[in-house]
């Protein structure tokens, strides 16, 4: 009889340990997920702010070029050609392994 009560206590302690361990795993998972989500939101906010900055700087440059050349469209054309050249450079470099390695290393460093 004494042996069965000791075994029940051991089983009860083991079940309690497993339940506690499962709760700890759940809490760790929630903490990790909240950190990942907050980093993603921070990155997306930064991208959005950079987009707005680029857009307004581009509009300022367009208006300045239009004033300098007394034209309504030359500034738009020049800035559009600039962005077209930037896109072509990106398009040509997108398969470049060196650039991929640099970006991948920076992302790993940031997400640690």
TAKA-V485823 format. One record per residue. N is the residue number from 1. RES is the residue in one letter. PSI is psi as a letter, one per 30 degrees, with the letter a starting at -180 (999 if undefined). Layout:
n->N res->RES psi->PSI
n->N res->RES psi->PSI
This chain:
n->1 res->X psi->e
n->2 res->X psi->e
n->3 res->X psi->e
n->4 res->X psi->e
n->5 res->X psi->e
n->6 res->X psi->e
n->7 res->X psi->e
n->8 res->X psi->e
n->9 res->X psi->e
n->10 res->X psi->e
n->11 res->X psi->e
n->12 res->X psi->e
n->13 res->X psi->e
n->14 res->X psi->e
n->15 res->X psi->e
n->16 res->X psi->e
n->17 res->X psi->e
n->18 res->X psi->e
n->19 res->X psi->e
n->20 res->X psi->e
n->21 res->X psi->e
n->22 res->X psi->e
n->23 res->X psi->e
n->24 res->X psi->e
n->25 res->X psi->e
n->26 res->X psi->e
n->27 res->X psi->e
n->28 res->X psi->e
n->29 res->X psi->e
n->30 res->X psi->e
n->31 res->X psi->e
n->32 res->X psi->e
n->33 res->X psi->e
n->34 res->X psi->e
n->35 res->X psi->e
n->36 res->X psi->e
n->37 res->X psi->e
n->38 res->X psi->e
n->39 res->X psi->e
n->40 res->X psi->e
n->41 res->X psi->e
n->42 res->X psi->e
n->43 res->X psi->e
n->44 res->X psi->e
n->45 res->X psi->e
n->46 res->X psi->e
n->47 res->X psi->e
n->48 res->X psi->e
n->49 res->X psi->e
n->50 res->X psi->e
n->51 res->X psi->e
n->52 res->X psi->e
n->53 res->X psi->e
n->54 res->X psi->e
n->55 res->X psi->e
n->56 res->X psi->e
n->57 res->X psi->e
n->58 res->X psi->e
n->59 res->X psi->e
n->60 res->X psi->e
n->61 res->X psi->e
n->62 res->X psi->e
n->63 res->X psi->e
n->64 res->X psi->e
n->65 res->X psi->e
n->66 res->X psi->e
n->67 res->X psi->e
n->68 res->X psi->e
n->69 res->X psi->g
n->70 res->X psi->h
n->71 res->X psi->l
n->72 res->X psi->f
n->73 res->X psi->f
n->74 res->X psi->e
n->75 res->X psi->e
n->76 res->X psi->e
n->77 res->X psi->e
n->78 res->X psi->e
n->79 res->X psi->e
n->80 res->X psi->e
n->81 res->X psi->e
n->82 res->X psi->e
n->83 res->X psi->e
n->84 res->X psi->e
n->85 res->X psi->e
n->86 res->X psi->e
n->87 res->X psi->e
n->88 res->X psi->e
n->89 res->X psi->e
n->90 res->X psi->e
n->91 res->X psi->e
n->92 res->X psi->e
n->93 res->X psi->f
n->94 res->X psi->f
n->95 res->X psi->g
n->96 res->X psi->k
n->97 res->X psi->e
n->98 res->X psi->e
n->99 res->X psi->e
n->100 res->X psi->e
n->101 res->X psi->e
n->102 res->X psi->e
n->103 res->X psi->e
n->104 res->X psi->e
n->105 res->X psi->e
n->106 res->X psi->e
n->107 res->X psi->e
n->108 res->X psi->e
n->109 res->X psi->e
n->110 res->X psi->e
n->111 res->X psi->f
n->112 res->X psi->999
